[in-house]
Amino acid sequence: MFANNPFSILAESISPILMQSFVILMGLLVIAGTLMDIIHKKNVKYFFNNAKKAKKSATKNLTTGERISVISKTIASDIATTSELGAGKRRLAHVMGMYGTILFWTASVVMIFFYSSPQSTTPSAWPIVWHLGALLTVLGGSWFWFFLRVDVYSEAHPWYRVIKADLFVLALVASSLFGLIWSFLQSMSLQDRWDDKVFLVFFILSNLVLFGGVYWSKFAHMFYKPGAALQKNLAEADGSRDNLPPKADAPEQFGLGIKREEPKHY
């Protein structure tokens, strides 16, 4: 299973061009959904207006070297390791899901565009990366969903309570899980199988929901969060952090695309 490229096997019945077109379509859906999110929530406009206000109140002019240093530290800490979550289970689950998704998507693109032909020989590393990425995504996402969500702890909501913003994590976990099951059933190499095709359909549908639901989910959050972290750290470095608008002045749940109820205490 871990040594097989499922897309190469699939190419025996479906044209590689069709698979590649599907990936391109998913990319276009992400772009369209993100642009719709930007227009509706005006997050980018808020971001740049906030940056202009902070620049005027800066007490120090950062040199190019200082800016590069701040940006590098932000990428290495806030973005690459999600240090703002602190040490603990939530951060570990987030890192597992994040890097699992990166590995899963990267390997998918490489295998579909370069090794999906039945005549091609896929380097053994890529199927391993694909399966490992999917597994990490399922473990990290499931750990977060069942045990670490804010609502579960602070508001005592059941794990099966779903709101619109949960679409991203659920579709992400579903696409990875269905991909793993599809690959496993496909690798069994039994004649007259039909169940692998069922999970292939589930895999396709979950990806349509994931990439087609950008506007309604937290998908765009992946693009906003790095920018917000960079702005915050640069503002702290040039002394303008104390003069930034308070959180209450920001658009609703800036960058998160999520609305939660206030905790209820009895």
N, C-alpha and C positions, 0 to 999 in steps of 0.2 A: 504493500500500500504506500509506504512512505517513499519508495523508490520510483513510483509511477507518476507520470505526468498525465493527469486525467483529461486534459484538453487535447493531448495528442491522440488518446484513445477515442475521445469524442469526435475527433476530426475524421474518423472512419465513416461516420454517418452524417456529420454536419460540416459544411464548408468552413475552413479557417477564416475566410473573409467574413462570413456571417458572425463568427465569434468576435473578430476584431471590430466589426461595425457595432456590435453590442457594447463593447468597451468604450468606443468613441461616443456612442449615444449616452452612456452613463456619465462621461465627462462633461458633455454638453448640458445634461440635466443639472449637474452640480453648479456649473457656471450660471445657468438660467435661474436656478433656485436661490443662489447666493445674491445675484443682482436684485431679484425680487425682494429678498430679505433686507438688503441695503436700502432700497427705495422705500419700503414700507416702514422700517424701524428707524431709519435715518441714523444708524449707528456710526457710519463713516463720517457723516457730516458732524456729528457730535464729537467724534474723535479728533478731527482736524481743528474744529473750533476750540476744543479744550487745549490742544497743543499750542495754538496761537496765544491763548490767554496765559498759559503757563510760561511761554517764551518771554512775554512782556514783563512778567514778574520775577524772572530769573535773577539771582544774585551773583551768578558766576557764568562766564562764557567758557564753555567746554572746548578744549582743543580737539582736533581730529583724532589724535591718539587716545584721548580720554573717552570720546564717544565710541570709538572702536572697542575700547576696553569694557565699557558698560554694556554695549551690545553683545560682545562675546560672552561676558559673564551671564547675561540674561538668557542667551541661547543655551549655554551649558548648564545653567541651574534651573531657572524658571520654566523654560520650554522643554529641554531635554529630560529633566528629571522631576518636573512639577514640584519643585521645592516648596512652593507656597502652601501645599497641602500638609507640610510637616512630616515628621517621621511617623509611620503607622500603617495600618491595614489599608486605609483609603488610598494613600499614595501608592502603595505596592500594587493594588488592584488596578489603579489608573495606569501605571507604567506598564503592567502586563498587557492590558487591553490596547494601549497606544502603540507599543512596539510590535505586538502581535498583529495589529491591523496594518502597520507599515510593511511588515514582512509579507503578510498575506496578499496585500494589494500589489506590492512590487513584484513578487513572484508570479502573480496572476498575469500581469501585463507582459512580463518577460516571456513566460511560457506560451501565452496566446499569440504574441506578435512574432516570436522568433523560433518557437519549437512546437507549434501546434500541427504542423504537417506530419502525416503518418510516416513519411520517409525520413524525417529529421530525428536526430539523436539528442535527447535532452541531457545536459550535464546533470549528474546525480545530485548536485547541491540544490538545484532549484526546486524539485519536488519536496525535498526535506524542508527547505525554507517555507514553502507553501503550507505544508501540513503543520509544521511547528508554529507558524504564525497564526493559523486558524485555531489551533489548540490553545495558544496563549490568549487569544481574543475571547474564546468561549469561557475559559477559566476566569480571566480578569473581569469580563462583563457579567458573568453569573455571580461571582463573588460580590461585586458591587450591587447587583440587582436584588439578590436575596438577603444580604446581610448588612450592607453599608449605606444604603440610601438615607438621605436626611429624613424623609417622611417616615421611614420605618422606625427610626429611633425617637425623633422629637415629637411626632404626631401619632405614633402607634397605628399607622395605616398598614394594612396587609400587603404582602409582596405583590399580590395580583392587582393592586390598584394601579391603573394605567391612565396617564394624562397625555396630551398631545406631545409634550416635550420629550416623553419617554420613547417616542418613535425611533429615535436615532439608535440608542443603545440596544433596544429590542431587535431592530432590523439588522444591526451589526452582528449581534450574537447569533441570530437566526441564520444569516447568510454563511457565517463561518461554520456553524454546526451542521447545516444542511450540506455544505461543501464537503466536510469531513465524512459524513454518512454516505454521500454520493460516491466519493472516491473509494471508500471501503467496499461498498457493494460492487462497484465497477471492477475492483481488483480481484474479486472472487472468481472471475472468468468462467462462470457457469453459463451453459447455453440456455436460451429461452428465458433469460432474466427479464423482469419488468420493474422490479422495485427500485433499481438504480435510476431508471428513467423518471420515476415518481419523485425521487429526491432531487434529481436534476431540475425538474420543474419547480420544486420548492426553492431550490438554490437561485434560480432565475427570478422567481417572483420576489423573494426576499431582497435581492439586489435592486429590483425595480422600486420597491418600497423605500429602500435605503437611499438610493441616489435620486429617485424621483420625489422624495418627501423632504428635500432640503429646506424648503420654505417653511414647513410646518414643524420641523424637528430642531435638534441642537447641532445639526451638522455644521452650519456656518460658524458655530462657536469655535471650531478648530482654527478658523482664520482670524477671528476677532481677538482671541485670547493672547496670542503672541504679540500682537500690536499693542494691546493694553498693557502687557508686562513691560514692553520696551518703553512706552510712554511713561509709566510709573517710575521706572529705574532712572531714566534720563532726567525726569523732573526732580527726583531726590538728589541726583548728582549736581544739577545746576542750581539747587536751592529753591525751586519754584513749587515743590511738592505741597508745602503748607498753604499755598494760595490756590490750589486746584478747587474746582467746585465740589461741594459735598456730594455724597452718593445720591442723596434725595433729588438733586437737580438733574441727574442723568436720566435718559430715556428709560422706560421700564425694563429692568433687568438687562442693562446694557451688555451686549455680547453673549448673553446666555440663551435668549429666546425661550425663556421658561418662566412660568408664573406659578408660584407656590402660595398656599394659604398660610396665614399667620399661625404659629403654633398655638394649640389650645391647651390651656392649663385649668384643671378643675380642682 
